[in-house]
Amino acid sequence: MSEANSPVIRAHALDLTFQTADGPVHALKDVNLEIAKGEFVSFIGPSGCGKTTFLRCVAGLEQPTGGTISVNGMTPDEARQARAYGYVFQAAGLYPWRTIGRNISLPLEIMGYSKADQKDRVSRVLDLVELSGFERKYPWQLSGGMQQRASIARALAFDADILLMDEPFGALDEIVRDHLNEQLLALWARTEKTIGFVTHSIPEAVYLSTKIVVMSPRPGRITDVIDSPLPKERPLDIRDSPEFIEIAHRVRDGLRAGHADD
Ligand SMILES: Nc1ncnc2c1ncn2[C@@H]1O[C@H](COP(=O)(O)OP(=O)(O)OP(=O)(O)O)[C@@H](O)[C@H]1O
């Protein structure tokens, strides 16, 4: 396989058991997954099935207890040091006393980027998330959806190839979420990033993804991987198409099958 086609993220027989006061928790069991460059991969499954844990393994924030995982051909730890990814959390997590611009530049300041470089990067990523002109506003002056876009901008500031997003729109109402989903697809098309996206929403997973990973709990494992046949161009009303509904059914079936052996 050529370098260009080799997977950006490769997990093989990945296992993770947390030792807790109540005994071991088998958070991930025999997870095998390959994610190619430029894919948009959603992870869907009930609470506790290991979606966040998997993303944190990719990010080098959790140590697997078995199996292997590589990111850009490196260990997750090396990839983190090489700033291979940006991470977006469920809550925007912006500092209220800093302007939007200075929230986005904070990681760059910490890493010692020059003032000029910080300024360029902040203005480029604000443009990418359609927040140009809001640089000097404070987080509380922005709506919830705009704050979440600002946190995406912050994750993009290092220009990493991989964007890891843990239920970034979970707390937002449906209309705002639809709009952000459209904007995220446009951003993905423009930047050609590889995206790993955790969600509880079947329509969101189907609308956004080129690949949908269905997971189930106790122990956390993959029950289905669906390669989406939907075109890259996706107007919101694609959700009414037979193809879309068929994939949504398959995801739902996968989720049900995962529950059947509870
Ligand atoms: N640091 C930890 N120590 C002990 N147990 C943990 C830790 N992190 C996660 N777990 C457990 O591992 C399992 C998987 O958790 P994880 O957060 O990955 O699930 P999830 O699918 O992301 O859930 P949710 O949708 O609720 O965010 C759960 O049973 C959780 O309680």
The ligand as an SDF file (V2000), in Angstrom:
LIG
                    3D

 31 33  0  0  0  0  0  0  0  0999 V2000
  -11.1450    7.2950   33.4020 N   0  0  0  0  0  0  0  0  0  0  0  0
  -12.0470    6.3140   33.5670 C   0  0  0  0  0  0  0  0  0  0  0  0
  -11.9890    5.5040   34.6540 N   0  0  0  0  0  0  0  0  0  0  0  0
  -12.8840    4.5000   34.8100 C   0  0  0  0  0  0  0  0  0  0  0  0
  -13.8770    4.2030   33.9420 N   0  0  0  0  0  0  0  0  0  0  0  0
  -13.9670    4.9790   32.8440 C   0  0  0  0  0  0  0  0  0  0  0  0
  -13.0770    6.0770   32.5980 C   0  0  0  0  0  0  0  0  0  0  0  0
  -13.4260    6.6680   31.4350 N   0  0  0  0  0  0  0  0  0  0  0  0
  -14.4830    5.9670   30.9720 C   0  0  0  0  0  0  0  0  0  0  0  0
  -14.8210    4.9620   31.8090 N   0  0  0  0  0  0  0  0  0  0  0  0
  -15.8950    3.9740   31.6190 C   0  0  0  0  0  0  0  0  0  0  0  0
  -15.6810    3.3480   30.3690 O   0  0  0  0  0  0  0  0  0  0  0  0
  -16.9150    3.1340   29.6770 C   0  0  0  0  0  0  0  0  0  0  0  0
  -16.8940    3.8580   28.3390 C   0  0  0  0  0  0  0  0  0  0  0  0
  -16.9540    5.2540   28.5900 O   0  0  0  0  0  0  0  0  0  0  0  0
  -17.0000    6.3510   27.4100 P   0  0  0  0  0  0  0  0  0  0  0  0
  -17.0220    7.6960   28.0500 O   0  0  0  0  0  0  0  0  0  0  0  0
  -15.9280    6.0780   26.4320 O   0  0  0  0  0  0  0  0  0  0  0  0
  -18.4020    6.0330   26.7420 O   0  0  0  0  0  0  0  0  0  0  0  0
  -19.2010    6.8910   25.6590 P   0  0  0  0  0  0  0  0  0  0  0  0
  -19.7020    5.9130   24.6490 O   0  0  0  0  0  0  0  0  0  0  0  0
  -18.3690    7.9990   25.1570 O   0  0  0  0  0  0  0  0  0  0  0  0
  -20.4080    7.4280   26.5410 O   0  0  0  0  0  0  0  0  0  0  0  0
  -21.2390    8.8100   26.4290 P   0  0  0  0  0  0  0  0  0  0  0  0
  -22.0540    8.6890   25.1870 O   0  0  0  0  0  0  0  0  0  0  0  0
  -22.0670    8.8070   27.6760 O   0  0  0  0  0  0  0  0  0  0  0  0
  -20.2460    9.9310   26.3780 O   0  0  0  0  0  0  0  0  0  0  0  0
  -18.0050    3.6120   30.6250 C   0  0  0  0  0  0  0  0  0  0  0  0
  -18.4920    2.5070   31.3500 O   0  0  0  0  0  0  0  0  0  0  0  0
  -17.2780    4.5920   31.5310 C   0  0  0  0  0  0  0  0  0  0  0  0
  -17.8970    4.6530   32.8030 O   0  0  0  0  0  0  0  0  0  0  0  0
  1  2  1  0
  2  3  1  0
  2  7  2  0
  3  4  2  0
  4  5  1  0
  5  6  2  0
  6  7  1  0
  6 10  1  0
  7  8  1  0
  8  9  2  0
  9 10  1  0
 10 11  1  0
 11 12  1  0
 11 30  1  0
 12 13  1  0
 13 14  1  0
 13 28  1  0
 14 15  1  0
 15 16  1  0
 16 17  2  0
 16 18  1  0
 16 19  1  0
 19 20  1  0
 20 21  2  0
 20 22  1  0
 20 23  1  0
 23 24  1  0
 24 25  2  0
 24 26  1  0
 24 27  1  0
 28 29  1  0
 28 30  1  0
 30 31  1  0
M  END
$$$$
